Amino acid sequence: MRNIVAKYWKFTLSLLFGAVVFWFWAVPYMSVMSFQEQYQLFLFDTGYFVERVTVPGGLADYLAEFLTQFDYIPVVGAAIVAVLYVLLQCLTWILCRRLGASAAWYPLSFVPSLMLWAHMGDENVMLSFVIALLAALLAMLLYPTVSADPPQRGNLWRRLLYVVVFLPVLYWLFGPTMLMVAGYVAVYELFRGRSLASAAAGLFTLVYAVAVILLFAQWLQYPLFNFFVGIGYYRYPVYVPAMQSFIEAVTTLLPFGVACLPSLRKKTVAPIVLTVVLAAGGWFFVSHTYDPLKYDLIEYDFLVRTRQWSKVIAKAEKKQPSRPFDVACVNLALAMKGQLSDRLFEFYQHGAEGLFPSFQRDMTTPLPTSELFYHLGMINDAERYSFEAQEAIPNHRKSGRLTKRIAECNIVNGQYEVAMKYLRMLEKSMFYDDWAKQQKQLVREGKVNDNPVYATLRAYRQKQRDFLFSDTEMDQMLGLLFVQNYDNRMAFEYLMCYELLQRDLDRFNQYYPLGKYAQFKRIPTAYQQALVMQWTQQHGSFEGMPWSIEPGTCQMLNQFVGIFMKNQQDPALTRPPLSSTFWSYYLVSQEGRERQGKQQMREIY
């Protein structure tokens, strides 16, 4: 057994590394797979291929987008990423061995993969950078080595021919990781060539590589910066993290450094020590490059996209949301589960921003609002937010998720020609084609109203032709939706919760009578708390209230008032169950304290 372990320890180490990477992307960071997939739309189309390969690094982009589409099934996407990480590690080791490295230093070949893992903590790092790294390593392995001692002149000319022919091709197909190959050749010739001619060839390679880039820069209309750092390696073309260049430099020079290390005896603890140090250092490095706040947002978006409403609520129960985006996702999940009006104040609320986050022109923040508008029946606004989010994608890609939503909105609105344009596009994809064909069949056969989702949304949507949407008067928009279709109870719930979060009790009272059409079996908890608070402003007791208020609500209000009157800073007011009430939101929260005060509380009671 010991002999088997000794023989296959390198294979086992790589396999274990791949398993950990797979687990990382398939379990705790599954949502990132969906995030990457939703901001591109790979098409099996000649025009799409030509569009990609007509820019430097285009083949890397094309191959990366082909692989990224499999992130639609996150487990498959995680497996692909794990294979690429392990392949990067294996190619690094093959290069080390080729330069004469001792087998005991095998753990050092994991350094580039660990650095890449940490670098991809930035969600805007594209898979095309990984593909380009692998292409550069393969090109290094294909570089002709010194095959004679002393080196022969013909061998040197063969190596120069490789440089002259392949560097421009490599640059055009895979981008500026070609500079890694040029750097590798230069170091190899300077230190391994063992002749003045070899040293000159190494310097020539560096100058030639820069000249190739500058030459291409004269033909294409991109900033010179992008020609040296990559056009498609990072989602934002105007900025590339310094970590990218650092990874390229380490990956290029590491094999030479490992080859210079002394050979060790077969039975040594060096591999074990190195493995432990790299595992600990890698864990620390990776864990500190994945911002939990950022990835909370990505996970909320993933759960909303996949309509896992119970998991959204469970996530918020473990850790209170704090940003409008997160809060909007939680409130939408509560609404979809029929719990919004009962549990609204169990979770941190961000004012009306927690229902309808302010519109921002980026690719992420409009998504929960677009989802909400779609479910409410505000179809035009759902389409507008989806379109704006798609147009805000920094690298100008299309989005499969958003294209699908735009097509759905046009089908609901009866804009079939526009919908067909998007459906034809989706038909050329791998994971949206079946859905697109089904929608085309519905339209062609005139059976859109037979689809329960489309039929419901058509019944909900605003039908007035001269209707003007105003995001500053959302209560009026919601009121109009509900009045024209009393089946749209979600619109009524959002209307009432909007007024409560705005602390506008006059508007709440104005709209509350419409609740008789919402067919509630009981008055929701949040409404009870608002009603009983208003009643006690004008009456000395709870008797005579015209509503069916539960005894527990009255008892909790008495408890809240007693504590609040004694000490406004009492910690009990900021802990459940008292913190999970409209009264706490209205009076104890920071905004509530700015609007109210202890004096007003005395006046009320």
GUVEX-514892 format. One line per field, with one value per residue (C-alpha): residue in one letter; x negated, y negated, z negated; residue number from 1. Coordinates in nm, 2 decimals. Layout:
# residues N
type = (A/...)
X = (X/...)
Y = (Y/...)
Z = (Z/...)
seq = (NUM/...)
# end
This chain:
# residues 605
type = (M/R/N/I/V/A/K/Y/W/K/F/T/L/S/L/L/F/G/A/V/V/F/W/F/W/A/V/P/Y/M/S/V/M/S/F/Q/E/Q/Y/Q/L/F/L/F/D/T/G/Y/F/V/E/R/V/T/V/P/G/G/L/A/D/Y/L/A/E/F/L/T/Q/F/D/Y/I/P/V/V/G/A/A/I/V/A/V/L/Y/V/L/L/Q/C/L/T/W/I/L/C/R/R/L/G/A/S/A/A/W/Y/P/L/S/F/V/P/S/L/M/L/W/A/H/M/G/D/E/N/V/M/L/S/F/V/I/A/L/L/A/A/L/L/A/M/L/L/Y/P/T/V/S/A/D/P/P/Q/R/G/N/L/W/R/R/L/L/Y/V/V/V/F/L/P/V/L/Y/W/L/F/G/P/T/M/L/M/V/A/G/Y/V/A/V/Y/E/L/F/R/G/R/S/L/A/S/A/A/A/G/L/F/T/L/V/Y/A/V/A/V/I/L/L/F/A/Q/W/L/Q/Y/P/L/F/N/F/F/V/G/I/G/Y/Y/R/Y/P/V/Y/V/P/A/M/Q/S/F/I/E/A/V/T/T/L/L/P/F/G/V/A/C/L/P/S/L/R/K/K/T/V/A/P/I/V/L/T/V/V/L/A/A/G/G/W/F/F/V/S/H/T/Y/D/P/L/K/Y/D/L/I/E/Y/D/F/L/V/R/T/R/Q/W/S/K/V/I/A/K/A/E/K/K/Q/P/S/R/P/F/D/V/A/C/V/N/L/A/L/A/M/K/G/Q/L/S/D/R/L/F/E/F/Y/Q/H/G/A/E/G/L/F/P/S/F/Q/R/D/M/T/T/P/L/P/T/S/E/L/F/Y/H/L/G/M/I/N/D/A/E/R/Y/S/F/E/A/Q/E/A/I/P/N/H/R/K/S/G/R/L/T/K/R/I/A/E/C/N/I/V/N/G/Q/Y/E/V/A/M/K/Y/L/R/M/L/E/K/S/M/F/Y/D/D/W/A/K/Q/Q/K/Q/L/V/R/E/G/K/V/N/D/N/P/V/Y/A/T/L/R/A/Y/R/Q/K/Q/R/D/F/L/F/S/D/T/E/M/D/Q/M/L/G/L/L/F/V/Q/N/Y/D/N/R/M/A/F/E/Y/L/M/C/Y/E/L/L/Q/R/D/L/D/R/F/N/Q/Y/Y/P/L/G/K/Y/A/Q/F/K/R/I/P/T/A/Y/Q/Q/A/L/V/M/Q/W/T/Q/Q/H/G/S/F/E/G/M/P/W/S/I/E/P/G/T/C/Q/M/L/N/Q/F/V/G/I/F/M/K/N/Q/Q/D/P/A/L/T/R/P/P/L/S/S/T/F/W/S/Y/Y/L/V/S/Q/E/G/R/E/R/Q/G/K/Q/Q/M/R/E/I/Y)
X = (0.00/-0.28/-0.45/-0.13/-0.09/-0.46/-0.41/-0.09/-0.11/-0.14/0.17/0.36/0.26/0.39/0.71/0.77/0.71/0.96/1.22/1.18/1.22/1.53/1.68/1.61/1.79/2.06/2.17/2.09/2.04/2.29/2.46/2.15/2.19/2.53/2.40/2.14/2.38/2.65/2.43/2.36/2.55/2.34/2.49/2.41/2.40/2.13/2.18/2.13/1.80/1.67/1.76/1.55/1.24/1.20/1.04/0.71/0.78/1.11/1.07/1.00/1.33/1.52/1.39/1.45/1.81/1.87/1.77/1.94/2.28/2.26/2.28/2.65/2.62/2.40/2.26/2.14/1.99/1.81/1.67/1.54/1.37/1.21/1.07/0.92/0.75/0.60/0.50/0.32/0.14/0.04/-0.09/-0.29/-0.45/-0.53/-0.71/-0.90/-1.01/-1.11/-1.35/-1.49/-1.29/-1.31/-0.99/-1.00/-0.90/-0.57/-0.35/-0.49/-0.32/0.01/-0.09/0.04/0.38/0.41/0.34/0.59/0.85/0.80/0.80/1.14/1.28/1.34/1.66/1.56/1.26/1.36/1.29/1.11/0.82/0.79/0.81/0.54/0.32/0.35/0.28/-0.04/-0.16/-0.10/-0.29/-0.58/-0.58/-0.59/-0.89/-1.18/-1.45/-1.82/-1.88/-2.26/-2.56/-2.71/-2.40/-2.39/-2.32/-2.04/-1.86/-1.87/-1.72/-1.44/-1.36/-1.36/-1.13/-0.89/-0.90/-0.85/-0.56/-0.37/-0.38/-0.15/0.08/0.09/0.16/0.44/0.61/0.55/0.44/0.15/0.07/-0.15/-0.39/-0.42/-0.56/-0.79/-0.91/-0.96/-1.16/-1.38/-1.46/-1.52/-1.76/-1.94/-2.01/-1.99/-2.11/-2.47/-2.58/-2.58/-2.35/-2.10/-2.11/-2.05/-1.76/-1.60/-1.62/-1.49/-1.19/-1.09/-1.12/-0.94/-0.65/-0.60/-0.63/-0.36/-0.12/-0.19/-0.14/0.20/0.29/0.25/0.53/0.79/0.98/0.92/0.72/0.35/0.39/0.62/0.38/0.13/0.37/0.64/0.97/1.18/0.99/1.19/1.56/1.47/1.25/1.12/0.98/0.78/0.65/0.28/0.32/0.37/0.02/-0.12/0.03/-0.12/-0.46/-0.46/-0.33/-0.61/-0.90/-0.80/-0.93/-1.27/-1.27/-1.16/-1.42/-1.70/-1.60/-1.83/-1.74/-1.62/-1.62/-1.31/-1.23/-1.19/-0.93/-0.97/-0.66/-0.45/-0.56/-0.52/-0.17/-0.06/-0.21/-0.05/0.29/0.29/0.17/0.40/0.71/0.61/0.55/0.87/1.09/0.98/1.05/1.41/1.61/1.91/2.13/2.08/2.15/2.45/2.60/2.50/2.66/2.99/3.01/2.95/3.22/3.47/3.38/3.44/3.75/3.63/3.84/3.81/3.43/3.44/3.63/3.42/3.10/3.25/3.35/2.98/2.84/3.05/3.03/2.90/2.90/3.20/3.11/3.11/3.42/3.61/3.53/3.65/3.97/4.04/3.99/4.23/4.49/4.45/4.50/4.80/4.62/4.53/4.81/4.75/4.37/4.27/4.11/3.94/3.66/3.47/3.64/3.48/3.79/3.96/3.62/3.66/3.97/3.86/3.48/3.39/3.31/2.93/2.78/2.58/2.62/2.72/2.93/3.23/3.28/3.49/3.71/3.76/3.86/4.10/4.26/4.31/4.49/4.70/4.81/4.61/4.49/4.36/4.15/4.02/3.91/3.75/3.55/3.44/3.34/3.14/2.96/2.86/2.74/2.53/2.32/1.97/1.83/2.14/2.25/2.61/2.77/2.96/3.17/3.25/3.32/3.56/3.74/3.77/3.92/4.17/4.28/4.33/4.54/4.76/4.80/4.89/4.58/4.52/4.29/4.05/4.08/3.99/3.67/3.55/3.68/3.49/3.18/3.24/3.31/2.94/2.83/2.79/3.01/3.28/3.36/3.63/3.80/3.78/3.93/4.22/4.30/4.28/4.53/4.77/4.76/4.80/5.09/5.26/5.25/5.08/5.39/5.38/5.06/5.16/4.87/4.92/5.30/5.26/5.01/5.24/5.52/5.30/5.12/5.21/5.45/5.48/5.31/5.23/5.09/4.77/4.55/4.40/4.15/4.20/4.57/4.56/4.86/5.08/4.93/5.01/5.35/5.44/5.32/5.53/5.85/5.85/5.81/5.90/5.74/5.40/5.36/4.98/5.04/5.26/5.00/4.72/4.94/5.01/4.66/4.53/4.74/4.63/4.26/4.31/4.47/4.77/5.06/5.30/5.25/5.26/5.61/5.72/5.63/5.71/6.08/5.98/5.86/6.21/6.15/5.82/5.99/5.77/5.88/5.76/5.61/5.24/5.01/4.85/5.19/5.31/5.01/5.07/5.44/5.41/5.15/5.37/5.67/5.48/5.38/5.75/5.89/5.79/5.84/5.87/6.24/6.47/6.22/6.40/6.14/6.07/5.75/5.58/5.54/5.16/5.12/5.28/5.07/4.75/4.83/4.88/4.54/4.38/4.52/4.43/4.06/4.04/4.18/3.93/3.62/3.61/3.27/3.38/3.21/3.54/3.68/3.41/3.46/3.74/4.03/4.06/3.81/4.02/4.31/4.44/4.41/4.04/3.99/4.20/4.05/3.72/3.54/3.30/3.54/3.82/3.63/3.56/3.93/4.07/3.96/4.04/4.26/4.48/4.50/4.64/4.89/5.01/5.06)
Y = (0.00/-0.23/-0.16/-0.24/-0.57/-0.66/-0.57/-0.76/-1.05/-1.31/-1.18/-1.16/-1.52/-1.65/-1.45/-1.58/-1.94/-1.89/-1.75/-2.05/-2.29/-2.11/-2.11/-2.48/-2.58/-2.32/-2.38/-2.70/-2.91/-2.74/-3.07/-3.21/-2.95/-3.09/-3.44/-3.38/-3.20/-3.46/-3.74/-3.57/-3.39/-3.14/-3.09/-2.80/-3.04/-3.13/-3.50/-3.46/-3.27/-3.53/-3.81/-3.65/-3.56/-3.89/-4.05/-3.95/-3.67/-3.59/-3.22/-3.22/-3.41/-3.17/-2.86/-3.02/-3.12/-2.77/-2.62/-2.89/-2.80/-2.47/-2.67/-2.67/-2.34/-2.46/-2.11/-2.07/-2.41/-2.34/-2.02/-2.21/-2.47/-2.20/-2.02/-2.35/-2.42/-2.08/-2.10/-2.43/-2.26/-1.95/-2.16/-2.37/-2.06/-1.91/-2.23/-2.21/-1.85/-1.94/-2.20/-1.94/-1.99/-1.73/-1.53/-1.64/-1.99/-1.88/-2.07/-2.40/-2.33/-2.42/-2.78/-2.92/-2.74/-2.86/-3.22/-3.18/-3.05/-3.36/-3.59/-3.45/-3.58/-3.88/-3.77/-3.98/-3.76/-3.58/-3.21/-3.33/-3.42/-3.06/-2.93/-3.18/-3.07/-2.71/-2.80/-2.98/-2.68/-2.45/-2.69/-2.68/-2.30/-2.30/-2.53/-2.34/-2.28/-2.27/-1.92/-1.91/-1.99/-2.21/-2.37/-2.36/-2.66/-2.48/-2.41/-2.79/-2.88/-2.63/-2.79/-3.14/-3.02/-2.90/-3.25/-3.44/-3.22/-3.12/-3.44/-3.64/-3.35/-3.28/-3.65/-3.67/-3.35/-3.38/-3.74/-3.89/-3.58/-3.54/-3.77/-3.48/-3.26/-3.54/-3.58/-3.20/-3.19/-3.49/-3.34/-3.00/-3.13/-3.36/-3.09/-2.77/-2.85/-2.88/-3.10/-3.47/-3.39/-3.23/-3.54/-3.76/-3.53/-3.58/-3.95/-3.95/-3.75/-4.01/-4.30/-4.10/-4.02/-4.39/-4.48/-4.23/-4.39/-4.74/-4.63/-4.49/-4.80/-5.01/-4.81/-4.78/-5.05/-4.95/-5.14/-5.04/-4.93/-4.65/-4.51/-4.44/-4.32/-4.16/-4.26/-3.97/-3.86/-4.09/-4.19/-4.57/-4.65/-4.98/-4.81/-4.49/-4.39/-4.38/-4.03/-3.91/-4.03/-3.88/-3.54/-3.56/-3.64/-3.37/-3.11/-3.20/-3.20/-2.93/-2.64/-2.80/-2.86/-2.51/-2.37/-2.56/-2.40/-2.12/-1.76/-1.58/-1.22/-1.02/-0.97/-1.32/-1.53/-1.82/-1.73/-1.69/-2.02/-2.20/-2.06/-2.16/-2.51/-2.56/-2.43/-2.66/-2.96/-2.88/-2.86/-3.19/-3.36/-3.23/-3.30/-3.66/-3.73/-3.63/-3.92/-3.77/-4.08/-4.06/-3.69/-3.72/-3.94/-3.69/-3.41/-3.61/-3.67/-3.30/-3.19/-3.45/-3.34/-2.97/-3.07/-2.90/-3.12/-2.91/-2.92/-3.30/-3.33/-3.07/-3.27/-3.59/-3.41/-3.31/-3.65/-3.97/-4.14/-4.49/-4.63/-4.72/-4.45/-4.18/-4.31/-4.33/-3.97/-3.86/-4.07/-3.92/-3.57/-3.64/-3.77/-3.46/-3.24/-3.45/-3.57/-3.93/-4.11/-3.88/-3.87/-4.20/-4.34/-4.02/-4.12/-4.44/-4.69/-4.96/-5.18/-5.16/-5.08/-4.74/-4.68/-4.88/-4.95/-5.27/-5.21/-5.20/-5.16/-4.84/-4.48/-4.35/-4.59/-4.60/-4.22/-4.18/-4.48/-4.33/-4.00/-4.18/-4.38/-4.06/-3.88/-4.19/-4.23/-4.54/-4.39/-4.70/-4.79/-4.44/-4.45/-4.79/-4.69/-4.37/-4.55/-4.82/-4.55/-4.37/-4.68/-4.76/-4.44/-4.60/-4.36/-4.41/-4.05/-3.94/-3.76/-3.43/-3.50/-3.86/-3.78/-3.51/-3.76/-4.02/-3.76/-3.66/-4.02/-4.07/-3.75/-3.87/-4.21/-4.05/-4.19/-3.86/-3.99/-4.14/-3.82/-3.61/-3.80/-3.70/-3.35/-3.29/-3.40/-3.17/-2.88/-2.89/-2.83/-2.50/-2.54/-2.78/-2.63/-2.39/-2.67/-2.90/-2.64/-2.58/-2.96/-2.99/-2.70/-2.87/-3.19/-3.03/-2.82/-3.11/-2.93/-3.19/-3.22/-2.85/-2.90/-2.97/-3.20/-3.42/-3.42/-3.54/-3.81/-3.93/-3.96/-4.15/-4.39/-4.75/-4.79/-5.17/-5.29/-5.63/-5.50/-5.67/-5.48/-5.68/-5.51/-5.80/-5.72/-5.34/-5.33/-5.48/-5.23/-4.94/-5.07/-5.09/-4.74/-4.60/-4.80/-4.67/-4.31/-4.21/-3.87/-4.04/-4.02/-4.06/-4.41/-4.49/-4.35/-4.55/-4.86/-4.83/-4.74/-5.03/-5.27/-5.11/-5.13/-5.49/-5.55/-5.70/-5.60/-5.83/-5.66/-5.32/-5.41/-5.53/-5.20/-4.96/-4.92/-4.77/-4.47/-4.33/-4.23/-4.06/-3.77/-3.75/-3.49/-3.71/-4.06/-4.02/-4.08/-4.40/-4.55/-4.46/-4.64/-4.95/-4.96/-4.90/-5.17/-5.42/-5.32/-5.38/-5.73/-5.84/-5.59/-5.50/-5.13/-4.85/-4.81/-4.90/-4.84/-4.77/-4.51/-4.16/-4.22/-3.92/-3.94/-3.87/-4.18/-4.40/-4.23/-4.29/-4.65/-4.70/-4.54/-4.75/-5.08/-4.99/-4.93/-5.22/-5.47/-5.36/-5.35/-5.42/-5.26/-4.93/-4.64/-4.45/-4.69/-4.58/-4.21/-3.98/-3.97/-4.34/-4.44/-4.24/-4.48/-4.79/-4.99/-4.92/-5.01/-5.33/-5.45/-5.27/-5.24/-5.52/-5.68/-5.63/-5.81/-6.10/-6.14/-6.06/-6.11/-6.02/-6.33/-6.22/-5.87/-6.04/-6.23/-5.91/-5.72)
Z = (0.00/-0.09/0.24/0.43/0.25/0.32/0.68/0.75/0.49/0.76/0.94/0.61/0.52/0.85/0.83/0.47/0.59/0.87/0.63/0.39/0.68/0.81/0.46/0.42/0.75/0.72/0.36/0.18/0.50/0.73/0.79/0.96/1.24/1.31/1.29/1.56/1.79/1.77/1.91/2.24/2.51/2.71/3.06/3.29/3.58/3.84/3.79/3.42/3.47/3.73/3.49/3.22/3.42/3.59/3.28/3.11/2.86/3.03/3.03/2.66/2.62/2.84/2.67/2.32/2.41/2.55/2.21/2.00/2.16/1.97/1.64/1.71/1.53/1.24/1.15/1.51/1.51/1.19/1.34/1.64/1.42/1.21/1.52/1.65/1.31/1.30/1.66/1.58/1.30/1.50/1.79/1.55/1.40/1.75/1.83/1.50/1.57/1.92/1.77/1.53/1.21/0.93/0.86/0.50/0.60/0.76/0.52/0.65/0.98/0.81/0.75/1.08/1.03/0.67/0.79/1.07/0.82/0.60/0.90/1.01/0.68/0.90/1.08/1.38/1.47/1.78/1.86/2.18/1.96/1.84/2.20/2.30/2.02/2.12/2.48/2.38/2.18/2.47/2.70/2.45/2.46/2.84/2.85/3.00/2.73/2.76/2.90/2.93/2.72/2.82/2.98/3.36/3.58/3.76/3.44/3.35/3.69/3.64/3.30/3.46/3.73/3.46/3.30/3.62/3.75/3.43/3.21/3.45/3.49/3.11/3.05/3.29/3.16/2.79/2.72/2.52/2.32/2.63/2.43/2.18/2.46/2.57/2.22/2.18/2.51/2.40/2.06/2.22/2.48/2.25/1.99/2.18/2.52/2.41/2.69/2.80/3.09/2.85/2.63/2.93/3.04/2.69/2.71/3.06/2.95/2.69/2.94/3.21/2.98/2.89/3.26/3.35/3.09/3.21/3.57/3.49/3.29/3.61/3.78/3.51/3.32/2.96/2.69/2.70/2.34/2.44/2.69/2.42/2.14/2.35/2.50/2.36/2.05/1.82/1.84/1.81/2.10/1.95/1.64/1.58/1.23/1.18/1.05/1.41/1.51/1.19/1.27/1.63/1.49/1.23/1.47/1.71/1.47/1.22/1.43/1.45/1.07/0.99/1.22/1.04/0.70/0.58/0.64/0.33/0.22/0.29/-0.08/-0.20/-0.39/-0.15/0.06/-0.25/-0.40/-0.07/-0.02/-0.37/-0.33/0.01/-0.11/-0.41/-0.21/0.08/-0.15/-0.32/0.01/0.18/-0.13/-0.14/0.23/0.23/0.09/-0.11/-0.05/0.32/0.34/0.12/0.39/0.66/0.46/0.40/0.77/0.85/0.61/0.76/1.11/1.03/0.82/0.51/0.29/-0.03/-0.01/0.03/-0.29/-0.47/-0.37/-0.50/-0.83/-0.88/-0.80/-0.78/-0.44/-0.44/-0.09/0.13/0.38/0.11/-0.06/0.27/0.33/-0.01/0.02/0.36/0.22/-0.07/0.18/0.40/0.09/-0.02/-0.34/-0.26/-0.46/-0.76/-0.77/-0.62/-0.94/-1.04/-0.80/-0.78/-0.56/-0.35/-0.31/0.02/0.18/0.03/0.26/0.57/0.57/0.75/1.12/1.19/1.54/1.47/1.55/1.20/0.99/1.23/1.22/0.90/1.00/1.35/1.19/0.96/1.24/1.44/1.16/1.09/1.45/1.52/1.84/2.02/1.72/1.68/2.04/2.01/1.70/1.87/2.19/1.99/1.79/2.11/2.27/1.96/1.99/2.01/2.27/2.49/2.48/2.50/2.21/2.25/1.93/2.03/2.40/2.28/2.05/2.33/2.56/2.29/2.24/2.61/2.63/2.34/2.51/2.84/3.01/3.19/3.47/3.21/3.00/3.30/3.35/3.00/3.03/3.35/3.17/2.87/3.11/3.20/2.84/2.66/2.35/2.46/2.80/2.68/2.49/2.79/3.02/2.78/2.77/3.15/3.17/2.93/3.13/3.47/3.35/3.17/2.84/2.62/2.40/2.34/2.15/1.78/1.71/2.02/1.97/1.61/1.70/1.98/1.73/1.49/1.72/1.76/2.05/2.08/2.39/2.26/1.93/1.82/1.57/1.28/1.04/0.80/0.76/0.72/0.49/0.77/1.02/0.79/0.71/1.08/1.13/0.85/0.93/1.28/1.17/0.81/0.87/0.86/0.48/0.51/0.64/0.33/0.09/0.25/0.24/-0.13/-0.22/-0.02/-0.23/-0.55/-0.45/-0.35/-0.70/-0.52/-0.74/-0.57/-0.23/-0.41/-0.55/-0.21/-0.03/-0.32/-0.23/0.10/-0.10/-0.10/0.27/0.19/0.02/-0.29/-0.54/-0.82/-0.85/-0.78/-1.08/-0.94/-0.87/-1.22/-1.38/-1.18/-1.25/-1.62/-1.65/-1.48/-1.69/-2.02/-1.90/-1.94/-2.19/-2.55/-2.51/-2.25/-2.29/-2.00/-1.73/-1.40/-1.29/-1.39/-1.57/-1.73/-2.11/-2.07/-1.86/-2.13/-2.41/-2.21/-2.16/-2.53/-2.59/-2.33/-2.47/-2.82/-2.73/-2.49/-2.75/-3.01/-2.79/-2.42/-2.40/-2.56/-2.37/-2.38/-2.12/-1.87/-1.93/-1.82/-1.87/-1.93/-1.66/-1.40/-1.42/-1.23/-1.56/-1.58/-1.22/-1.26/-1.59/-1.68/-1.35/-1.26/-1.02/-1.26/-1.53/-1.30/-1.23/-1.57/-1.93/-2.28/-2.30/-2.01/-2.17/-2.49/-2.28/-2.11/-2.43)
seq = (1/2/3/4/5/6/7/8/9/10/11/12/13/14/15/16/17/18/19/20/21/22/23/24/25/26/27/28/29/30/31/32/33/34/35/36/37/38/39/40/41/42/43/44/45/46/47/48/49/50/51/52/53/54/55/56/57/58/59/60/61/62/63/64/65/66/67/68/69/70/71/72/73/74/75/76/77/78/79/80/81/82/83/84/85/86/87/88/89/90/91/92/93/94/95/96/97/98/99/100/101/102/103/104/105/106/107/108/109/110/111/112/113/114/115/116/117/118/119/120/121/122/123/124/125/126/127/128/129/130/131/132/133/134/135/136/137/138/139/140/141/142/143/144/145/146/147/148/149/150/151/152/153/154/155/156/157/158/159/160/161/162/163/164/165/166/167/168/169/170/171/172/173/174/175/176/177/178/179/180/181/182/183/184/185/186/187/188/189/190/191/192/193/194/195/196/197/198/199/200/201/202/203/204/205/206/207/208/209/210/211/212/213/214/215/216/217/218/219/220/221/222/223/224/225/226/227/228/229/230/231/232/233/234/235/236/237/238/239/240/241/242/243/244/245/246/247/248/249/250/251/252/253/254/255/256/257/258/259/260/261/262/263/264/265/266/267/268/269/270/271/272/273/274/275/276/277/278/279/280/281/282/283/284/285/286/287/288/289/290/291/292/293/294/295/296/297/298/299/300/301/302/303/304/305/306/307/308/309/310/311/312/313/314/315/316/317/318/319/320/321/322/323/324/325/326/327/328/329/330/331/332/333/334/335/336/337/338/339/340/341/342/343/344/345/346/347/348/349/350/351/352/353/354/355/356/357/358/359/360/361/362/363/364/365/366/367/368/369/370/371/372/373/374/375/376/377/378/379/380/381/382/383/384/385/386/387/388/389/390/391/392/393/394/395/396/397/398/399/400/401/402/403/404/405/406/407/408/409/410/411/412/413/414/415/416/417/418/419/420/421/422/423/424/425/426/427/428/429/430/431/432/433/434/435/436/437/438/439/440/441/442/443/444/445/446/447/448/449/450/451/452/453/454/455/456/457/458/459/460/461/462/463/464/465/466/467/468/469/470/471/472/473/474/475/476/477/478/479/480/481/482/483/484/485/486/487/488/489/490/491/492/493/494/495/496/497/498/499/500/501/502/503/504/505/506/507/508/509/510/511/512/513/514/515/516/517/518/519/520/521/522/523/524/525/526/527/528/529/530/531/532/533/534/535/536/537/538/539/540/541/542/543/544/545/546/547/548/549/550/551/552/553/554/555/556/557/558/559/560/561/562/563/564/565/566/567/568/569/570/571/572/573/574/575/576/577/578/579/580/581/582/583/584/585/586/587/588/589/590/591/592/593/594/595/596/597/598/599/600/601/602/603/604/605)
# end
